[in-house]
Amino acid sequence: MWGTDWTRTIGMLTYEQGVAPFRDTKRLSDNDKAALMGGTLQNVYKW
């Protein structure tokens, strides 16, 4: 599960800018990206 320290960075960049490195990287598979961006959370909380 991916987490941020969003409350400390909100004045420096937008949320979109914060997630872009994870969304746009070629180093992670589509499945890895899906897990990082909510998939694991859905599994943990049975959503």
PDB file of N, CA, C and O in Angstrom:
ATOM      1  N   MET A   1       0.847  -1.162   0.000  1.00  0.00           N
ATOM      2  CA  MET A   1       0.000   0.000   0.000  1.00  0.00           C
ATOM      3  C   MET A   1       0.896   1.230   0.000  1.00  0.00           C
ATOM      4  O   MET A   1       1.850   1.305   0.775  1.00  0.00           O
ATOM      5  N   TRP A   2       0.603   2.171  -0.845  1.00  0.00           N
ATOM      6  CA  TRP A   2       1.378   3.395  -0.944  1.00  0.00           C
ATOM      7  C   TRP A   2       0.794   4.429  -0.007  1.00  0.00           C
ATOM      8  O   TRP A   2      -0.426   4.547   0.112  1.00  0.00           O
ATOM      9  N   GLY A   3       1.639   5.165   0.646  1.00  0.00           N
ATOM     10  CA  GLY A   3       1.198   6.249   1.509  1.00  0.00           C
ATOM     11  C   GLY A   3       2.030   7.484   1.244  1.00  0.00           C
ATOM     12  O   GLY A   3       3.122   7.407   0.680  1.00  0.00           O
ATOM     13  N   THR A   4       1.510   8.604   1.649  1.00  0.00           N
ATOM     14  CA  THR A   4       2.242   9.851   1.467  1.00  0.00           C
ATOM     15  C   THR A   4       2.255  10.629   2.767  1.00  0.00           C
ATOM     16  O   THR A   4       1.539  10.311   3.716  1.00  0.00           O
ATOM     17  N   ASP A   5       3.064  11.625   2.781  1.00  0.00           N
ATOM     18  CA  ASP A   5       3.048  12.598   3.854  1.00  0.00           C
ATOM     19  C   ASP A   5       2.396  13.849   3.273  1.00  0.00           C
ATOM     20  O   ASP A   5       2.972  14.937   3.307  1.00  0.00           O
ATOM     21  N   TRP A   6       1.202  13.680   2.747  1.00  0.00           N
ATOM     22  CA  TRP A   6       0.524  14.714   1.975  1.00  0.00           C
ATOM     23  C   TRP A   6       0.363  16.013   2.748  1.00  0.00           C
ATOM     24  O   TRP A   6       0.488  17.092   2.168  1.00  0.00           O
ATOM     25  N   THR A   7       0.089  15.932   4.037  1.00  0.00           N
ATOM     26  CA  THR A   7      -0.125  17.157   4.810  1.00  0.00           C
ATOM     27  C   THR A   7       1.123  18.037   4.853  1.00  0.00           C
ATOM     28  O   THR A   7       1.012  19.246   5.058  1.00  0.00           O
ATOM     29  N   ARG A   8       2.280  17.468   4.669  1.00  0.00           N
ATOM     30  CA  ARG A   8       3.524  18.246   4.687  1.00  0.00           C
ATOM     31  C   ARG A   8       3.922  18.740   3.302  1.00  0.00           C
ATOM     32  O   ARG A   8       4.728  19.665   3.199  1.00  0.00           O
ATOM     33  N   THR A   9       3.389  18.161   2.246  1.00  0.00           N
ATOM     34  CA  THR A   9       3.817  18.530   0.891  1.00  0.00           C
ATOM     35  C   THR A   9       2.769  19.301   0.107  1.00  0.00           C
ATOM     36  O   THR A   9       3.040  19.739  -1.011  1.00  0.00           O
ATOM     37  N   ILE A  10       1.586  19.476   0.663  1.00  0.00           N
ATOM     38  CA  ILE A  10       0.485  20.082  -0.092  1.00  0.00           C
ATOM     39  C   ILE A  10       0.836  21.474  -0.625  1.00  0.00           C
ATOM     40  O   ILE A  10       0.316  21.878  -1.665  1.00  0.00           O
ATOM     41  N   GLY A  11       1.697  22.205   0.059  1.00  0.00           N
ATOM     42  CA  GLY A  11       2.081  23.526  -0.425  1.00  0.00           C
ATOM     43  C   GLY A  11       3.157  23.508  -1.489  1.00  0.00           C
ATOM     44  O   GLY A  11       3.455  24.544  -2.083  1.00  0.00           O
ATOM     45  N   MET A  12       3.747  22.345  -1.743  1.00  0.00           N
ATOM     46  CA  MET A  12       4.865  22.253  -2.691  1.00  0.00           C
ATOM     47  C   MET A  12       4.478  21.676  -4.045  1.00  0.00           C
ATOM     48  O   MET A  12       5.102  22.002  -5.054  1.00  0.00           O
ATOM     49  N   LEU A  13       3.463  20.827  -4.082  1.00  0.00           N
ATOM     50  CA  LEU A  13       3.060  20.210  -5.335  1.00  0.00           C
ATOM     51  C   LEU A  13       1.608  19.774  -5.244  1.00  0.00           C
ATOM     52  O   LEU A  13       1.046  19.647  -4.157  1.00  0.00           O
ATOM     53  N   THR A  14       1.017  19.547  -6.403  1.00  0.00           N
ATOM     54  CA  THR A  14      -0.362  19.072  -6.441  1.00  0.00           C
ATOM     55  C   THR A  14      -0.390  17.567  -6.216  1.00  0.00           C
ATOM     56  O   THR A  14       0.639  16.899  -6.312  1.00  0.00           O
ATOM     57  N   TYR A  15      -1.558  17.043  -5.920  1.00  0.00           N
ATOM     58  CA  TYR A  15      -1.694  15.593  -5.754  1.00  0.00           C
ATOM     59  C   TYR A  15      -1.297  14.885  -7.045  1.00  0.00           C
ATOM     60  O   TYR A  15      -0.614  13.862  -7.015  1.00  0.00           O
ATOM     61  N   GLU A  16      -1.726  15.429  -8.166  1.00  0.00           N
ATOM     62  CA  GLU A  16      -1.381  14.823  -9.464  1.00  0.00           C
ATOM     63  C   GLU A  16       0.138  14.755  -9.653  1.00  0.00           C
ATOM     64  O   GLU A  16       0.662  13.747 -10.127  1.00  0.00           O
ATOM     65  N   GLN A  17       0.838  15.824  -9.283  1.00  0.00           N
ATOM     66  CA  GLN A  17       2.296  15.814  -9.392  1.00  0.00           C
ATOM     67  C   GLN A  17       2.916  14.779  -8.444  1.00  0.00           C
ATOM     68  O   GLN A  17       3.948  14.185  -8.756  1.00  0.00           O
ATOM     69  N   GLY A  18       2.286  14.570  -7.299  1.00  0.00           N
ATOM     70  CA  GLY A  18       2.802  13.614  -6.331  1.00  0.00           C
ATOM     71  C   GLY A  18       2.662  12.165  -6.768  1.00  0.00           C
ATOM     72  O   GLY A  18       3.516  11.337  -6.452  1.00  0.00           O
ATOM     73  N   VAL A  19       1.598  11.850  -7.489  1.00  0.00           N
ATOM     74  CA  VAL A  19       1.394  10.464  -7.919  1.00  0.00           C
ATOM     75  C   VAL A  19       1.958  10.172  -9.315  1.00  0.00           C
ATOM     76  O   VAL A  19       2.097   9.010  -9.696  1.00  0.00           O
ATOM     77  N   ALA A  20       2.278  11.209 -10.067  1.00  0.00           N
ATOM     78  CA  ALA A  20       2.781  11.020 -11.435  1.00  0.00           C
ATOM     79  C   ALA A  20       3.997  10.093 -11.517  1.00  0.00           C
ATOM     80  O   ALA A  20       4.048   9.255 -12.418  1.00  0.00           O
ATOM     81  N   PRO A  21       4.977  10.208 -10.614  1.00  0.00           N
ATOM     82  CA  PRO A  21       6.132   9.303 -10.725  1.00  0.00           C
ATOM     83  C   PRO A  21       5.736   7.822 -10.628  1.00  0.00           C
ATOM     84  O   PRO A  21       6.344   6.980 -11.289  1.00  0.00           O
ATOM     85  N   PHE A  22       4.744   7.503  -9.827  1.00  0.00           N
ATOM     86  CA  PHE A  22       4.289   6.111  -9.714  1.00  0.00           C
ATOM     87  C   PHE A  22       3.451   5.712 -10.923  1.00  0.00           C
ATOM     88  O   PHE A  22       3.579   4.600 -11.436  1.00  0.00           O
ATOM     89  N   ARG A  23       2.604   6.613 -11.369  1.00  0.00           N
ATOM     90  CA  ARG A  23       1.720   6.330 -12.498  1.00  0.00           C
ATOM     91  C   ARG A  23       2.496   6.212 -13.808  1.00  0.00           C
ATOM     92  O   ARG A  23       2.175   5.367 -14.644  1.00  0.00           O
ATOM     93  N   ASP A  24       3.498   7.041 -13.987  1.00  0.00           N
ATOM     94  CA  ASP A  24       4.177   7.137 -15.281  1.00  0.00           C
ATOM     95  C   ASP A  24       5.432   6.275 -15.425  1.00  0.00           C
ATOM     96  O   ASP A  24       5.965   6.158 -16.529  1.00  0.00           O
ATOM     97  N   THR A  25       5.905   5.682 -14.363  1.00  0.00           N
ATOM     98  CA  THR A  25       7.149   4.905 -14.441  1.00  0.00           C
ATOM     99  C   THR A  25       6.975   3.634 -15.274  1.00  0.00           C
ATOM    100  O   THR A  25       5.900   3.036 -15.320  1.00  0.00           O
ATOM    101  N   LYS A  26       8.044   3.253 -15.913  1.00  0.00           N
ATOM    102  CA  LYS A  26       8.071   1.988 -16.671  1.00  0.00           C
ATOM    103  C   LYS A  26       8.636   0.858 -15.802  1.00  0.00           C
ATOM    104  O   LYS A  26       8.635  -0.303 -16.209  1.00  0.00           O
ATOM    105  N   ARG A  27       9.114   1.204 -14.614  1.00  0.00           N
ATOM    106  CA  ARG A  27       9.755   0.212 -13.735  1.00  0.00           C
ATOM    107  C   ARG A  27       8.733  -0.655 -12.999  1.00  0.00           C
ATOM    108  O   ARG A  27       9.089  -1.703 -12.461  1.00  0.00           O
ATOM    109  N   LEU A  28       7.479  -0.234 -12.970  1.00  0.00           N
ATOM    110  CA  LEU A  28       6.427  -1.003 -12.303  1.00  0.00           C
ATOM    111  C   LEU A  28       5.464  -1.571 -13.331  1.00  0.00           C
ATOM    112  O   LEU A  28       5.150  -0.923 -14.329  1.00  0.00           O
ATOM    113  N   SER A  29       5.003  -2.779 -13.080  1.00  0.00           N
ATOM    114  CA  SER A  29       4.003  -3.369 -13.975  1.00  0.00           C
ATOM    115  C   SER A  29       2.648  -2.707 -13.717  1.00  0.00           C
ATOM    116  O   SER A  29       2.463  -2.010 -12.719  1.00  0.00           O
ATOM    117  N   ASP A  30       1.718  -2.935 -14.622  1.00  0.00           N
ATOM    118  CA  ASP A  30       0.365  -2.409 -14.422  1.00  0.00           C
ATOM    119  C   ASP A  30      -0.248  -2.970 -13.141  1.00  0.00           C
ATOM    120  O   ASP A  30      -0.964  -2.264 -12.432  1.00  0.00           O
ATOM    121  N   ASN A  31       0.032  -4.238 -12.847  1.00  0.00           N
ATOM    122  CA  ASN A  31      -0.483  -4.841 -11.606  1.00  0.00           C
ATOM    123  C   ASN A  31       0.130  -4.193 -10.373  1.00  0.00           C
ATOM    124  O   ASN A  31      -0.567  -3.963  -9.385  1.00  0.00           O
ATOM    125  N   ASP A  32       1.430  -3.897 -10.418  1.00  0.00           N
ATOM    126  CA  ASP A  32       2.091  -3.215  -9.305  1.00  0.00           C
ATOM    127  C   ASP A  32       1.493  -1.827  -9.091  1.00  0.00           C
ATOM    128  O   ASP A  32       1.238  -1.424  -7.956  1.00  0.00           O
ATOM    129  N   LYS A  33       1.273  -1.106 -10.177  1.00  0.00           N
ATOM    130  CA  LYS A  33       0.682   0.231 -10.083  1.00  0.00           C
ATOM    131  C   LYS A  33      -0.720   0.161  -9.490  1.00  0.00           C
ATOM    132  O   LYS A  33      -1.077   0.975  -8.637  1.00  0.00           O
ATOM    133  N   ALA A  34      -1.502  -0.791  -9.931  1.00  0.00           N
ATOM    134  CA  ALA A  34      -2.864  -0.935  -9.408  1.00  0.00           C
ATOM    135  C   ALA A  34      -2.841  -1.242  -7.915  1.00  0.00           C
ATOM    136  O   ALA A  34      -3.663  -0.719  -7.163  1.00  0.00           O
ATOM    137  N   ALA A  35      -1.914  -2.077  -7.482  1.00  0.00           N
ATOM    138  CA  ALA A  35      -1.795  -2.405  -6.061  1.00  0.00           C
ATOM    139  C   ALA A  35      -1.400  -1.173  -5.255  1.00  0.00           C
ATOM    140  O   ALA A  35      -1.967  -0.911  -4.193  1.00  0.00           O
ATOM    141  N   LEU A  36      -0.424  -0.416  -5.763  1.00  0.00           N
ATOM    142  CA  LEU A  36       0.041   0.777  -5.060  1.00  0.00           C
ATOM    143  C   LEU A  36      -1.018   1.863  -4.980  1.00  0.00           C
ATOM    144  O   LEU A  36      -1.114   2.570  -3.977  1.00  0.00           O
ATOM    145  N   MET A  37      -1.803   1.996  -6.022  1.00  0.00           N
ATOM    146  CA  MET A  37      -2.749   3.098  -6.087  1.00  0.00           C
ATOM    147  C   MET A  37      -4.158   2.718  -5.622  1.00  0.00           C
ATOM    148  O   MET A  37      -5.133   3.340  -6.044  1.00  0.00           O
ATOM    149  N   GLY A  38      -4.274   1.723  -4.776  1.00  0.00           N
ATOM    150  CA  GLY A  38      -5.571   1.429  -4.181  1.00  0.00           C
ATOM    151  C   GLY A  38      -5.939  -0.029  -4.102  1.00  0.00           C
ATOM    152  O   GLY A  38      -6.794  -0.401  -3.298  1.00  0.00           O
ATOM    153  N   GLY A  39      -5.328  -0.860  -4.902  1.00  0.00           N
ATOM    154  CA  GLY A  39      -5.695  -2.272  -4.924  1.00  0.00           C
ATOM    155  C   GLY A  39      -5.453  -2.979  -3.597  1.00  0.00           C
ATOM    156  O   GLY A  39      -6.292  -3.755  -3.140  1.00  0.00           O
ATOM    157  N   THR A  40      -4.303  -2.712  -2.977  1.00  0.00           N
ATOM    158  CA  THR A  40      -4.002  -3.334  -1.696  1.00  0.00           C
ATOM    159  C   THR A  40      -4.989  -2.868  -0.637  1.00  0.00           C
ATOM    160  O   THR A  40      -5.470  -3.670   0.164  1.00  0.00           O
ATOM    161  N   LEU A  41      -5.291  -1.583  -0.629  1.00  0.00           N
ATOM    162  CA  LEU A  41      -6.262  -1.028   0.317  1.00  0.00           C
ATOM    163  C   LEU A  41      -7.622  -1.708   0.155  1.00  0.00           C
ATOM    164  O   LEU A  41      -8.273  -2.043   1.144  1.00  0.00           O
ATOM    165  N   GLN A  42      -8.042  -1.909  -1.079  1.00  0.00           N
ATOM    166  CA  GLN A  42      -9.311  -2.591  -1.333  1.00  0.00           C
ATOM    167  C   GLN A  42      -9.294  -4.000  -0.776  1.00  0.00           C
ATOM    168  O   GLN A  42     -10.286  -4.449  -0.203  1.00  0.00           O
ATOM    169  N   ASN A  43      -8.189  -4.702  -0.934  1.00  0.00           N
ATOM    170  CA  ASN A  43      -8.089  -6.063  -0.409  1.00  0.00           C
ATOM    171  C   ASN A  43      -8.099  -6.081   1.114  1.00  0.00           C
ATOM    172  O   ASN A  43      -8.781  -6.907   1.720  1.00  0.00           O
ATOM    173  N   VAL A  44      -7.351  -5.180   1.734  1.00  0.00           N
ATOM    174  CA  VAL A  44      -7.256  -5.149   3.193  1.00  0.00           C
ATOM    175  C   VAL A  44      -8.620  -4.861   3.829  1.00  0.00           C
ATOM    176  O   VAL A  44      -9.012  -5.508   4.800  1.00  0.00           O
ATOM    177  N   TYR A  45      -9.332  -3.885   3.271  1.00  0.00           N
ATOM    178  CA  TYR A  45     -10.614  -3.489   3.856  1.00  0.00           C
ATOM    179  C   TYR A  45     -11.828  -4.156   3.211  1.00  0.00           C
ATOM    180  O   TYR A  45     -12.971  -3.830   3.529  1.00  0.00           O
ATOM    181  N   LYS A  46     -11.561  -5.099   2.295  1.00  0.00           N
ATOM    182  CA  LYS A  46     -12.640  -5.852   1.636  1.00  0.00           C
ATOM    183  C   LYS A  46     -13.638  -4.929   0.913  1.00  0.00           C
ATOM    184  O   LYS A  46     -14.847  -5.161   0.955  1.00  0.00           O
ATOM    185  N   TRP A  47     -13.121  -3.885   0.253  1.00  0.00           N
ATOM    186  CA  TRP A  47     -13.961  -2.942  -0.509  1.00  0.00           C
ATOM    187  C   TRP A  47     -14.178  -3.452  -1.897  1.00  0.00           C
ATOM    188  O   TRP A  47     -14.857  -2.804  -2.694  1.00  0.00           O
TER     189      TRP A  47
END
